[in-house]
């Protein structure tokens, strides 16, 4: 099965489009995990236990794992999520040329999908796109305010750059494994992009701590019922004010469940 077939099955089985971002900021990991050999892995394991029944996908961000202990924690995290039958999307935003991008693509030996940056063009993404069984989410219209600095630039054709990215992604979808990253903080653009590329699933960040539009995220983010709406900090650190370990991770589970319920109001 392709990644999107497996993701669609997970969405239907668990009735959820929630992507739980596993971004274990070392400065925010609770003190009761500080003595663990791999605090990020210990934290993620408990988050997965608390949230997996509400998760269509787990999305670790590579930035929080790029050291020796971090990579070990990430490998354990991916294996544990797979043990719960939850796919893993690695938010790495990789791409380069030649041997470098082929090396980056080896991350897909472990994860089920990855985010990539299209700025260097088709050849920089070929090693990812050629993995027909893996998902490739191409950055298109991101949720940060500064995304407009480049993504909104008008081309000679009159279209903004992010629309050209969407059109190219549609052309590059030869294996049916391409999706787009489109932020929930720009709901009008979400709608426009859905009209432009009706068959590409979206990964929609920005609904949690960034306050994006949940209704637009669901209405325009899903293609044939398949897509993901991500929350990271709003779920995994929901229990920061809890008085004990049990309360901390219960809060994460409750936050994931609330987001699932909220998003499901807008699903067909």
N, C-alpha and C positions, 0 to 999 in steps of 0.2 A: 504494500500500500504506500502511496505517496504521503508526504507529511500532511498535506491538507485533507486527505481522506482520513488519516488517523485523527487529526484535530477535529474534523467534523463529527467523527464517531464519539470522541470524548465530549464534545459540546452537547450532543444529543443525550448521551448516557447520564451526564451529570447536570444537564440543564443549566449550563453556565457558559459565559464568554469571558470570564474574569481571568486575566493574566496577573499572577502575583509576582511582583518584582522582588528578587532576592538580592538586595543591595545592603549587605551587612557592614555599614560604616563602623569601623573599629571604635570610633569615639562615642558611638551610641549603643554598642552592645552592652547589655546589663552586667553589672559588676559580679553577679553570681556565676557568670560564665568565664570570668577573667582567668581563672587558674586552669582552664581546660587546655590540652595540648594544641587544639585547633579551635579557638573560640568561634570563628566564623562558621565552621562546620557544625559545631554544637548548637549555635544559634539557628542556622538554617534547618537542621533536623527537627528542631522543636517547632519552627514556623511551618514546615511541611506537614508535620503531624497535626497541627492546629487548623490548617487551611486546605488540605488537599481535596477534601470532598466538595469544596466550593470553587476549585481551580480548574480551568480548562488547560492551563499551561503555567509553568514556572519560568520566570525570565531573569536569570542572574545577569548583572551587568559586569562585564569583564574588568572594569576599572577597579572594582573592589577586591580583585583576586590576583593582581599582577605582581606577586612576589612568591617565594618558594612555598611558604605555608598556605598562601592564598590559592595557588593552583592545586595543592593537595586538598584543600577544603572544597574547591570547586568540583574536583573529580568525585569526591565522596557525595557531594550534594546532588550531582547529576545521577549517580548510581542510585541514590536513595529515592529521588523523585521517580525514576524509572521503576523502582520497586513498588511504587504506589500507582503505577500505570499512568503517570502524568508526563506528557511530553515536555521537553526543555528547549527553550529558545534562548540562545546566548546573544545578549545585546553587546556586540563587540564593535560594530560600525567599521568593519575592516574593508580594505581594498588597497591594492598597490599594483605593481607591474612585475612580470616575469616570475622568477623563482620566489620572490617575496610573497606575492599573492597566492601562489600555489601552497606555500607554507602556511599562510593564514587559513586557507581553506581546509587544512587538516584538522582544524577545530571541529569540523563537522563529523570527524570520526567519533566524537564523543556526544555532541549535542544533536538535536533533531532539526534545528533551524538556527538561523543567524541573521543579524542585521548587517547591512553593508552600505558603503558610501559610493554613490555613482559618479563622483566628481571627476574621476580619471577615465571614465568611459567603459565601453563594453569589454574590452580585453582585460581590464582589471577585475572584472566580475566573472569571467568565463569559468575559472576553477570552481566557483560556487554554483553558478547556474547549471553546470554540467552534472551536478549531483542530483539527479532527477528525483531521488527519494527524500531529499532534504528541502526544507523551506528556506527561502531567501527573501527577506524583507528589505526593500530598498528605501533608503531615506528619501522622502519626497517633500513633505511640508511639516516641519518639526514644531513642537509645542512651545519652544522658547521664544521670547520676544525678538532676540537677535536673529532668528531664522530669516526674518524678512530682509536682512541686509543683502543677502544673495538670492534667496529663493523667490523673492518678489520682482527681481530685475526683469524688465521687459525686453524680450528678444526682438530681432528685426522683423520677425513674423507677427509681432504684436502680442504674443502669448507670454505669460510670466514663465520664468525658468522652471518652477515646480510643475507646471503643466507639461512642459517638454519632458521632464523626468518621468512623469506618469505615462506619457505616450511611448517613450522608449521602453519603459518597464513592460508595457503591454506587448511590445514587439519582441522583447527578450524572453517572454513567457513560453518558450517552445516546449518545455517539459511540464507545464502546469504547476510549477513550484515557486512562482513569484508572487509576493505581496508587497504592499507599500506601508511605510510608516507615515501616518498623517495625524497630526495632533488634534485633540478635542478642543483646544483653545481657539481654533479657527473654524467654527461650525459651517460658515458659508462656503469656505473652501472645501471642507469635507463633502458637502453636497455637490459642488461643482465637479470634484474629482470622481465621485461615484458615478455621475452621469457620463463622464469621459471614459472611465474604465470600469464598466459594470461587472466584470468577472474577476477582478483582483481582490482578494481579501486584504483588509487593512489591519495593521497593528496600531491601535489608537492610544497613545499616552496622554497624560495631562488631566485625567478625570479625578485623580485623588488629590494630592496636596496642591496641585496647580489650579484646581477649580474649574476644569473644563466641562463642556456640555455633555452630560451623560446621554440625553435623549438623542442628540445628533450623532454621538459616538456609535450608538446602536443602530439607528435608522440608516446611516450612511456607511458605517464601518463594515457591515457584514455583506458578503457576497454569497448568495444561496445559503444563508444561515451560518456561514463560516467567517470568522474574524475574531479579533481579540481586543479587549479594552483593559489597559494596564493600570494598576495602582501599585506603587512600591512603598514609599514611606507611610502613606495613609493606612496601610495594612500592617506592615511588619513592625512599626513603632507605635501602633495604636495604644499599646499598654505601657507606655513610658512612665505614666503616673501610678501604675499599679504598685501595691505594697509587697508583692511576693512573686516568685517565678510562675506559679500557677496562674495568677491574675494577669501577668504580662502576656502570656501566650494565649490565654482565653480571649483576651481583647483582640488579638490578631485574628483569631478564628471568627469572632463576632463581626469584626470589620469586613472580612472577606465575605461573610454571609450577607451582611447588609448591602454591600456593593452588588453581589449577585442578584439579590431581590430587587434592588433599585434598577439595575439594567434590564432585568427580565420583564419589567413593566412595559418596556418599549419594544420587546421582541414580538414577532408575529406568532 
